[in-house]
Amino acid sequence: DKVMGEIESRKTRHEDDVAEYQRRFDDKVEKLERGDELPPGVMKLVKVFVAVKRKLQPGDKMAGRHGNKGVISRITPIEDMPTLEDGTPIDLVLNPLGVPSRMNVGQILETHLGWACAGLGQQIGDVLEKINHGKAVIEDLHEKLKDVYGEPTYKSDIADLDEGEVVELAGNLRNGIPIATPVFDGAHEDDIVELLKKANVDVSGQVKLFDGRTGEHFDRDVTVGFIYMLKLHHLVDDKIHARSIGPYSLVTQQPLGGKAQFGGQRFGEMEVWALEAYGAAYTLQEMLTVKSDDVSGRTKVYEAVVRGDDTFEAGIPESFNVLVKELHALCLNVELKQSTH
């Protein structure tokens, strides 16, 4: 009896498992067969994506590794860019105001670290050049690599390499030595200062720059280095948008928002404050009435333009009526009494 009971329980468990697997299988099949609903009259929908190269232009968005995103304001010829003392042009100029208030000082540390790594790579390249011209021996290269990487790393990874491998390694490092740090335990300021000293550059990380247009040096030294910059998929060509008249919201009678809806530009509280500060009362009135949700005023201003008349009256915005209806929903009987005087 005990054996039969065990067999029965196992049989029941097996049947339950089979039913569960069948249910999962049916779910997956149903998901695959469901597909997307096509509009009536459409037999098949084909989407073609074309890859296009787009050159960087003002208005495109870029970002570093530290949330330091920004929009390109200007692209100048290479001869107009600021240059180092040896004539090397700078690739990118960032606004220093993007650092203090946002407190992402990591971008400064990355700049200094990149500058130090490039300097060390240049030193390795110089030793390699001397070896090629017979002015140095391979031992000098070993000494330089030991100095850069430190005794433990040199002994474990570099010391046993043969001459050809060391020369190949040095050739790969001449444009800058690669750096890796653990997550949330990056290089500290002291480490970077030590590397800057090894690279024989100013420990401030700043150098004298010269204006490419005038040839004169800038008043103050400038922080220069190497950082990683990305081009983001926010291109000005995809964002540019303009509208005169177009669709309006059925509830508020205000223009819809967004390029996809052929919408208008949002004029928010802060923009209203700006116009108030300028004292631009008539512009502000237009923005909040005839250019937005004053339905009768929109018609009147069109008629005034057709007549060549520059006088028109703004009415009551539809948003006021929406507010009144919301107050009615709160059981507050609020009415607008308009006098004819």
N, C-alpha and C positions, 0 to 999 in steps of 0.2 A: 504493500500500500504506500509505503514511504517513497519507494522508487517511482511508482506511478504518479504520485503527487508532484515529485520533482520534475518528471517528464512533462506533465501537464503545464506546470508553471513556466518551464523553458519554452514550450510550444506557444504559450500565450505571449511571452515576451518577444519571441521571434515574429509572430504575426503582427504585433504592435510595431516592431522595427520596420518590417516590410511595408506596412501601411504608411509609416512616417516617411520612408524613402520615396514611396510612390507619390505622396502628397508634395514633397519637395520637387520631384521630377516634373510633376504636372504644373507646378507654379512656374518653374523655369521655362517650360515649353510655352506656357500661356504668355509669359513676358516677351519671349522671342517672337511669337506669332502676332502679338498685339499690334506692333508697328506704330507709325505716326498717321494720324488722320489727314487725308489730303482734301483740299477744297473740292466742291462739286464740279464735275467736268474735267478734273485733272487726272490723267491716267498715271503719269510718272513725274516725279520732281527730281531734277538733276541739279546739283550745286557744283560749281567749278571754282576752285580757289587758285588764283594766279599769284605766284611769288614775284615781288617787285623789289628791286633795290632802291632805297630812297636816301639821297644824300642828306647829311645833317644840315639844318637850316635854323635861323632864329625862330624861336617859338617852340622848338622841340624840347623834350624833357630828358634830363640826365640825372644820374644819382651815383653816389659813392656807396661805401659799405656801412655807413653810419646814419642812415636816414637823411643824409645831406643832399636832398634832391633840389633841383632848380631848373629854371628854363634858360635856354641860350638867348642872350640878349643881342649878341653881335658876333659876327665872324669877320676877322680882318685878314688881309694878306700876311704871309709869314714874315715879310720884311718889316711890318709895322708892329709885330709882337715884341714885348719886352725881351731882352737878351741877357745872358750871363756875361761875365767879363771876357770869356773866351769866344763870345759871339753866338753861343748856342741859344736858339729861340725857345721861349716857353710855349708849351702846347695849349695850356688852359689857364685862365685867370679866374679865381673864385673870389666872391665878395667876402671880406673878413667879417662883415656883420652877421653872416650866417653861422657864426660859432658861439659867441658869448651867451646870447639869450636862450639858445637851444641846448647849450651845455653838452654837445656831443664832441668832447675834446679828443675822442678817439681818432678823428680825422687828422688832427694835428700830429698825434703820435705816429699815425700811419705815414704821414708826409715825411717826418723826421727819420723814421725807420727805413723808408724807401730811399731816402737821400744817403743814409749811411751804407745801405746795402749796395747802392750804385757805386759809391766811393770805394768800397772794399773790392768790388768786382773790377773796377778800373785798375786798382793796385795789382790784382792777380794778372790782369791783361798786360800790364806794363812789364811784370816779371817774365811773362811768356814771350813778349816781344824781344826782351833782352836775351833770352835763351836762343830764340830763332836767329839773332844776330851775333851769337857767340860771346855776348857780354855777361852772361850769367850761366850757372849750371843748374841741373835739376834739383840739387839739394836746396838751392835758394827758393825754388817753388814749394818744396816740402815745408820749409821754414815758414813761408808766408801762409800756407794752408793751415799749419799748426797754430799760427798766431790768430788766424781768423776763426777757426772752428773750436779751438781749445784742445788741450792735451787728450782728454778721454775720447772725444769724438774722432780726433785724428788717429789715435792708436787703433780704435775699433774698425773704422771705415776706410781710412786713406793710406795708412802706413804700409799695408801689404800690397798695394797696387803697383803694377810694373810701370816703367817709364811712359809707355804709350798711353796707358789708361789715365795716368796723372795729367799728362798733357791734354788729353781729350776732356777730362774733368775741368781743367783750368779754362779750356776754350769755351765750355758751356757756361762758366761762371763769369766770364769777362764783362757781360752786360749787367751783372748784378747777381748777388748771391740770394737764393731763395730762402724764405723765412716761414716757419710754421710755429704756431703757439696753441696750447690747449684752449678749449672753450672756457670762457669766463676766467682765464688765467693768462692774459696776454702779456706782452713785454711791458715792463715797468719803466718809468722815466729813467731810473739809474742805469738799466740795461741799455737803453737807447743812447744815453750820454756816453757810455763806455764804447759803444759801437761807433758813434760819431768821432770820438777821440782816435780810435783805431783807423778810421777812414781819413784822418788828417783834415777834417773840415771843422768849421766853427761849431762849437757845442750848442750854440743858440739855434742852429738850424737855419739861420738867416744869412742871406748874401746880398751883395750890392747888385741891383738890376739897372739896366740901361733902357731908356725909352727908344723903341725901334724907329719912331718917327723923327725924333730930334737928335738922337745920339747922346743925350745928356742923361746922367744917372738920376734916379729918383732920390728924394730927400732922405728917406729912411730905408734901412735894410728890409728885405722882404723874405718871408718864409717860403722856401722853395724845396720841392721834393718830388717823390714819385708816389702816386696813389692809383687805385683801381677805380675806373669810372665805367658805368654802364649806360648804354642808350636805352631808354624805356619805351614801351609801346604806347606812348602818348604823343602822337605826332600832330603838329599844328595843321597839316593838310586834312587830317580826319576830324579836327575840331572846329575849323573855321565855319561860321554860320551867320546868316543875316536874315532878317524878316521885316516886311512892312506890315501887311495884314495877313491873317492866317486863321487857324482854328482857335476857338474859344471854349473854355470849360462851360458845360451846361449849368453847373451849380453856381459858380461864382462869377461867370461871364468874363473872367480874366483869361488872357492868352495862356495856352498850354506851355509847359516847360520842356526844354531839351531839344536837341537837334533832330532826333528821330520823329518827334511830333511836330516839327517845324514850328517850334515854340519861340516865345519872346525871351528877353533878358530879364533875369530876376532883379527887382529893385527892392532891396531889403531895408531893414531898420537903419543899418549903418550908413547906407547910401542916402537915405532920407536925412539923417543927421548931417551928412556932408553938405547937402544942398541947403539945409537950414543954416549951417555955419557960413556959407557963402552969401546967404540972403537971396538966393535965387527962387523967389516965391512963385513966380509964374511957371518956371520950368518944373518945379515940384508939383504944382497943381496939375499941370498937364500929365506928368508921369502917373499920378495917383487917380486921375479921372479919365480924360478922353483917350489917353494912350493905353488905358487898362480896362476898367469895368464900368465905365459910364456909358450905358448902351445908347441912350438918346444923344449924349454929347458926341459920340463917335460919328453919328450921322451928321450932326450939326457942323462939326469941324470939317468934314468932307465937303459939305455944301459951301462952307465959307471959303475953302481952298478953290473950289470951282468958280465961285463968284469973284475971286481975287480979293476977298475981304479978309482982313487980319484980326477981326474982332469976333469972338464967340464966347458963349457962356458955358461953363462946366456945370453939369447937374449933380445929382446924388449918385455916388458909386453903388453898384449892385451889392458890394460886400456889406454895405450898411443894412440892406434889406435882409441879407443872410444872417447878420447879427441879430436883427429884430426877430426873425423866425426862431433862432436858437433860444432867445429869451422867452418866446412864446412856449417853446418846448419845456421850459422850466416853470411854466404856469405864471409868468410875469407878463401882464398885459401892457406892453410898451407900444405906444403909437407915436408917429411923427405927425405933428400938426403944422401944416404949412400955411402961413398967413400970406395974403395977397399984397400986403403993404411993403 
